[in-house]
Amino acid sequence: MSSAMDWTAIVADPRFQALQRRKARFLWGLMAISLLYYFALPVGAAYYQNLFKMQVWGVINVGLLFALSEFVVAWLIAFYYSRVANRDFDRLAAEIVADFAPQEGG
Amino acid sequence: MKNLHPLFGWFAAASLPLLVPFAAHAEDVTPANYRWLTFAVFAAVILMTMYITYLAAKKVRSAADFYTAGGGISGLQNGWAIAGDYLSAASFLGIAGLISQYGYDGFMYSVGWLVAYITVLLLIAEPCRNIGKYTLADILAYRNDPTKARVVGALSVITVSTFYLTAQMVGGGVLVKTLIGIDYEVSVVAVGILMLGYVLFGGMVATTWVQIIKAVLLVIASLLIVMLVWTPYGFSLPAFMADIVGDPKVQSQVAKLLGDPAKTMTAAELGQRFLEPGLYLKAPIDQISLGLALVFGTAGMPHILMRFFTVRTAQAARKSVVWAMAIIGGFYLMTLFLGFGAAHLVGPAVIAGVDPGGNMAGPLLAQFIGGGPQSLWGNFMLAFVSAVAFATIVAVVAGLVLAAASAMAHDLWVGVVRRGENVPAQEQVAAARVATVFVGAMAIAIGVAAKGQNVASLVALAFAVAASANFPCVLLTLYWKRCNTHGIVAGMVIGTVTAVGLTLVSPNLTYPKLVRAAAHKVLDSASAKRAAIEAAIASHDAVLMANVTRDTVALDKAVKKANDDLKKVEGKETSFMGLEKPVIELKNPGIISIPLGFLAVILFSLWRRDKRAEAMWDEVVARQVTGMRVSKPAHY
């Protein structure tokens, strides 16, 4: 590689390792939540039909509300992730990058 | 590029006569006296996209311009373009149609298409932006053996794109034929030539703008219809739903779907059943398998991944997914009203009468809500929705062709054959254009050849291959230190082969013996049913008489279908694969092939080591975590 960056030094930096750990925990955690919530829908529709059929808002039943909530939850996860990434991850990453490669803006 | 403009003139001149058949043969849904309107709206949409292509063509000078619009697309623009790339005719018309026919299950089906973007947002979009340049194989080639990674990556991209492309071309041909009554072959060629024009002359710049325009038009059309449908209820969801449940057309649709068990149910119970699961999706394992293919497959779709190379930074990639999720999710929420509204106002039986798959629910609802088949506004709405559907097919096909062409030109020609060493910019662009023409011609040929084939399962197969081959390879090369060339090659091959193989022995194919048995069963019971109808007529009983016409029509239809089916399988004993019956009952292979794809990457990576992959890990992880991107095209 012709790149002038010292990648090993970046990766060895304690700040980098802290950011990497934090991002991994955060991302995989959110991923797991979203998968569990999503697959609860087909599982519920198949095995908890009596619950899904319960009418709670006029003719609207639990199943319909649950399907609608999937949209809200997906949007909330996206919103939450981008908030944390914009606020924390980008700033922490920029600090590390600035120390190692002042010429490359990131 | 000076010689481009005369050529572009030829393209424009060649495309315009394609509009004539729209006006000449329009007969199906649009009444004859309103053909001019359909013609005008189509012409407006096509001319607008062609003008943009003309502007874009001036900007395409380098390979980077052609593949990624020079990285000059903003996050917001890219969000709209992703939505335009992703919302195919299948989701635009198909899901509204499913809801109009099967109620709840159709809506439930739409959820996975949005949730898929969580995977893209959290795990894929930003690191791909940082590590790739033009193609999916760029990401794989970064730390693995470049030649091997490019060959398997490109082959997989071409496989996925071809499956998806075939489904789009055939579906699009049928759709345009039904909407405006032109011949299937003409509509396939029209879609193909327009798409080819956009991609060939305007590259990613034009493709992006065609996708943005299409997404904006799609949202406007849907919003307009939703407003008109929902306003009478004061925007109350329970009031709207109460009308659906209380509709006799909906109730008789549920009775038809349920068969005998419906006889003991009251009308209110039948209506309510429309809002409950189980009318369409019967086997939970199939749904979960399809769900897995969607939520992981989208993140491995080459035409979606490619969109992240058109923005400059990881932040812009992030922003574009969030926008895309807002647009795509908002659109699927609107299909709730389109689908249920069509069931209530048009009626499931009428919709299925025009197109058995229910695809015409949205267009028919638009016509109804505008004032009906004999009104100016009704036909304007129909023409508008039809034009948007046409633009949808063209935009999605353009994205797919660009992805397949980039795999051929950038990965196979420039990367593998020419070893990526000092390939002049002109040659790169020329290779991209040649590949585009090749893929485009292939798409048209396949579209014409596959006339009349049932291609619905090809979309699911495309997602299954993307989820089983592309996704494990991309994910693990980005996040797992030990991942290497051996794992990538094995994962691509095993993921693709198991996904395709399992589909080939699944119930998705036609099994002549089973078809024949089912047809004979219908024909054998027909005489008993005929006798029952005759008895009803003879009885002069008002209650029994009421259903005579409907039952006769239904019976005649069933008998005709059974006879058609028998004719289709005449002289055949086994499926395309030489099987008498499916080996597995699973309709979507995802639940088996996705874990196998992951397992292959992991085991083969652990089995043999690869020094380069490990040496490059620090760089990959540093770029992945910090968002530093590859700025120079240095790696082959």
Interface residues (C-beta under 8 A of the other chain):
Chain A: M1 S2 S3 M5 W7 T8 I10 V11 F16 L19 Q20 K23 L27 L30 M31 S34 L35 Y38 F39 L41 P42 V43 A45 A46 Y47 Q49 F52 K53 Q55 W57 G58 V59 I60 N61 G63 L64 A67 L68 E70 F71 A74 W75 I77 A78 F79 Y81 S82 A85 N86 D90 A93 I96 V97 A101 E104 G106
Chain B: Y104 D105 F107 M108 V111 G112 L114 V115 Y117 I118 T119 L121 L122 L123 L237 P238 A239 M241 A242 I244 V245 Q272 L275 E276 P277 G278 L281 P284 Q287 I288 G291 V295 Q315 R318 K319 V321 V322 M325 A326 G329 Y332 L333 M616 D618 E619 V621 A622 V625 T626 G627 M628 R629 S631 K632 A634 H635
